[in-house]
């Protein structure tokens, strides 16, 4: 499994809509709105490196309102946890 972290600058007036469109792309597991110089961070999890290009270059970058992206490929995980399980405790 390949994990890519995509830093996104986007039209601020459309941030929620852009984030939702990005989250609907196959291969995108999460989208976060963040503080600082970036607007959004997307986590892309795909089977092989060629799929990163398909998700980011062919789809995510073409979402209306996305101004620029920077993609980082994760090559080693030091902590593995399931955030969904962590947040669903007691539900």
ROGUMAR-414382 format. One record per residue (C-alpha): residue in three letters; x, y, z. Coordinates in steps of 0.02 Angstrom, whole numbers, padded with zeros to 5 digits, always signed. Layout:
N
ALAXYZ;...
***
This chain:
91
UNK+00000+00000+00000;UNK+00066+00172-00048;UNK+00021+00322+00060;UNK+00035+00497-00010;UNK+00003+00657+00086;UNK-00061+00796-00026;UNK-00048+00977+00030;UNK-00181+01081-00057;UNK-00207+01267-00082;UNK-00385+01304-00136;UNK-00513+01441-00159;UNK-00559+01483+00021;UNK-00737+01534-00022;UNK-00772+01357-00086;UNK-00669+01257+00039;UNK-00806+01141+00102;UNK-00867+01098-00073;UNK-00690+01069-00136;UNK-00649+00957+00013;UNK-00807+00854-00016;UNK-00767+00832-00202;UNK-00590+00777-00159;UNK-00653+00656-00026;UNK-00764+00573-00158;UNK-00614+00525-00265;UNK-00570+00339-00258;UNK-00404+00321-00168;UNK-00429+00473-00056;UNK-00457+00408+00120;UNK-00468+00574+00216;UNK-00470+00761+00186;UNK-00432+00884+00325;UNK-00453+01072+00331;UNK-00299+01141+00417;UNK-00227+01302+00484;UNK-00074+01390+00417;UNK-00016+01415+00239;UNK-00114+01266+00173;UNK-00302+01249+00157;UNK-00326+01061+00147;UNK-00226+00902+00172;UNK-00281+00742+00084;UNK-00222+00567+00125;UNK-00210+00456-00029;UNK-00194+00269-00004;UNK-00173+00162-00160;UNK-00099-00005-00212;UNK+00048+00056-00316;UNK+00145+00212-00360;UNK+00062+00233-00531;UNK-00106+00249-00444;UNK-00042+00403-00350;UNK-00025+00492-00516;UNK-00199+00436-00570;UNK-00276+00503-00410;UNK-00176+00664-00388;UNK-00130+00722-00564;UNK-00278+00654-00659;UNK-00417+00690-00533;UNK-00376+00791-00377;UNK-00282+00928-00469;UNK-00429+00948-00587;UNK-00559+00982-00451;UNK-00629+01156-00479;UNK-00556+01275-00350;UNK-00393+01180-00319;UNK-00255+01308-00346;UNK-00100+01204-00313;UNK-00042+01042-00233;UNK+00116+00969-00163;UNK+00127+00780-00141;UNK+00236+00688-00017;UNK+00256+00498-00026;UNK+00268+00410+00141;UNK+00397+00271+00136;UNK+00390+00207+00315;UNK+00255+00207+00449;UNK+00308+00216+00629;UNK+00134+00210+00704;UNK-00011+00110+00640;UNK-00182+00142+00714;UNK-00360+00147+00654;UNK-00427+00322+00682;UNK-00605+00269+00646;UNK-00599+00141+00787;UNK-00520+00267+00905;UNK-00656+00396+00875;UNK-00801+00272+00881;UNK-00766+00213+01059;UNK-00928+00215+01157;UNK-01041+00236+01005;
***
